[in-house]
Amino acid sequence: MVSRLGFIGIMRKADFAQARADMVEHQIARRGVREPLVLAAMARIPREAFVLPGWEEEAYEDQPLPIADRQTISQPYIVAYMIEAAGLRPGDRALEIGTGSGYGAAVMAAIAARVYTIERHAGLGETARQRLMELGFDNVDVRVGDGTLGWPEAQPFDAIIVTAGGPKVPTGLREQLAVGGRLIIPVGESLHRQSLVRVVREGLTDYREEDLADVAFVPLIGEAGWNATER
């Protein structure tokens, strides 16, 4: 039996490859993302494999798309922008908070040596794990749990990317950065509007923060984020 991923690949491989190339050129590079590693990774990963069944034709549109559990797969440009902002390099150990469909983890895994990703929703986490396995990503570890607490036993991380917006930067995530490590996270008092913040660990207790852009992400739910009832 041909899997869903295999079916998509057989039916529309050439068309999707062209759509992916157009996405990288028009939606990402022309908006200022210049890092060759990021552009190459975005051109490699089949985004159509990470959307809901029936949404494949929309995979390369310049917008977020719905996935299960009221979550979204982020706009391609935002994925690329955040990974570039994190300064992800070959050999890095990276942590992603908010696995979602697994698309961001796949793009990160095309660059970094190892990616750890945490998803709050068990169904999403298991689906992403299976999808990443089918696509051959053996350098990604998926965990279901509270992402605001990070992954202490796998630290330190060279890069941490948070794909949901919280009221503040979780202390635990700061502390799991390696010296020189970069944390990218949406932060704001609103549940649905935030500033994208980059935190750089400059020493044992020294951190530098800068605002990068105005963004809108789903709420970061957890002990060091929003309460689930506040959604």
N, C-alpha and C positions, 0 to 999 in steps of 0.2 A: 504493500500500500504506500502511495506517495503522501508524505506529510504535507501539511498546509504550507510550510516554508518551501518545500520542494515544488509544490504545485504553482505557487506564485513565481518561483524562479523559472520554471519551464514556460509558463504562459507569457510573461512580460519582461524577461530579463533585459533585453536590449532597450525597451522603452524606459524601464526604470533606471537603467544606467545613464541614459541621456538626461532624464529628469534630475537625477542626482548631480550630474555634472553642471546642469543649468542652475540648480540650487546653490552649489558652491560658488559659482561665478557671480550670479546676480544677487542672491540673498545674503551672502556671507562676505566674500572678498570685496565686493563693491561697497560694502558698508564699513569696511575698515579692518576686518580681521585679516592679518597678514602672516601669522605664524605658519610656515609650511607644514609642520607636523600636524597642526589642527586641520588645515585644509585637506591634507592627504587622508586623514582619518575620516573626515566627513564625507569625502568622495568614495571611501571604501565601504562604509557601513550601510547595508540595505534597510533604510528606514521603513520601507513597506512591510518588512517582517515584524515590526514592533507596534503596528497600529491594530485596532480592532478589525475582525473580519468584516469585509464590506467597505472599509475605509482606505484600502490600498491605493486607490486612484487619487486620494487626497494627501498621500504621504509627503509629498514634496511641496505642498502649499506653504505659503509664508505665514503660518499661524500655528498655534497649539491645537491639538486635537484631543477629544475625549478618549479616555480608556476606562477600565473597570473601576469600581469603588469611588466614583465621583472625582477621579484624579485626571490628570492630563499628561500627554507627551508634549514637552515644551517646543516652542517655535524653534526651527533649526538654527537661526541666527543666535538666539539666546544660549543654546547649548554650546555653540562654537565660541561665543564671546566669553562665557564663564570659564571654559577650559583654557582659552588663551590667557585670560586674566589670572588663572591659577598657575600659569607658567609651567604646565605639565611637561616633563621631559622623559626620555627613555631612561629606564633604571629607577624611576620614582615609584614609591609606594603611595597609593592614593586611596582616599576614603570618600565615598559618596553617600549622602544622606537623602533618602527618597529615591529608591530604585525605580519605582513606577513600572514602565514597560521594559526597562533594561537598556533602552537606547543610549542614554548618557553613559552608562557603565561600559557599553560596547565601544563607544567612541574613545573613552578614556583608556580602555584596555588596548586599543590599537596604538597607543602611544606609551603608556606606563608599563613597568615590569609587572606590577600586581595591583589589582583594584579590589577593594573591600566595599561592599554596598549594603545598606540597611534599608529595609522596607517595613513600614508599620502594618500594612495589610497582608495577611498570610497568603491570600489568593494571588495577589499581584506578585509577591515575592517568589512563590513557587512557579508561576508562569514565566517570570523573568529568568529564573534559574534554568528551567527547561529550554527556553528559547536560546539563551546564551550557550548552553551545551550543544544544541543542534547546530549553531553557527560556528562551533569550534573554539570558543573562548575558554581556554582552560586556565587562564590567569585571573579569573574573577571569582570571588567568594561572596555568596549572597546570604544574608542573615535577616530573619524576621524579628523585629524588636523595636525598642525606643531609640531612634536615631539621635535624639538630642543628647544622649549619653555617650555616643561614639562607640568605638570598638577598642577598649583599653588594652586587651591582650595582643592586639596587632600593631599598636603604636611603636614608634613615632611615625607620623605621616609627612611626606613632603608636600602633599596637597590635599585639601579637604574641600569638597564642593557640596553645598546644601541646596536642594532644589525645592525648598518650601520656605515661606517667610515666617520668621519668629519675632517676638517683641524685643529680643536682645540677642547678643552673641553668647551661646552657651559656654560657660567656663570650661566644662569638660572638653569641648572641642578645641578650644585654645590650647589647653594643656597637652593635648595629644599631637600637636604640631611638633615636628623636628625644628631645631633652630634653623632659621632660614625658610621654614615652611610657610605656605600660603593658604589661607582659609577664605573662601568666597561664599557669602551668605546674604540673602535678602533680610533686611531688618527694618521694622517699623511698628508704630503703635496701631496701625490699621491692620485688620485681618487680611486685606486684599490689596493693599498698596504699600510698597516698601522702597527703601534705597538698597541697591546692591553694594555691599561692603566688602573690601579686601582687608584681611588682617594678616600681617606678616610678623612672625615671631623672630625678633632680633636678638634675643638672649634668653637666659633662664626665666626671667620675670619681665622682660621688656617686649612690648608689642606695639606695632604701628598700624593705625587704621586709616583707611581712605574711602570716601564714597565714590562709586564708579558711575552709577546710572539709576534712574527711576525705573522700577519694575513692578510687576503684579504677579504674585505666585500664590498657590494654595497655601493654607496655614500650616505651619510647622507644629505638629501635635506631639506633646510629650512632656516629661518631667521638667525639662528646661525650655519648654516652648509654650504654646497655647494649650489650654484645657480643651478636650474634645467637645465639651458642652458650649464652648464659646464660638463655635463655627457659625 
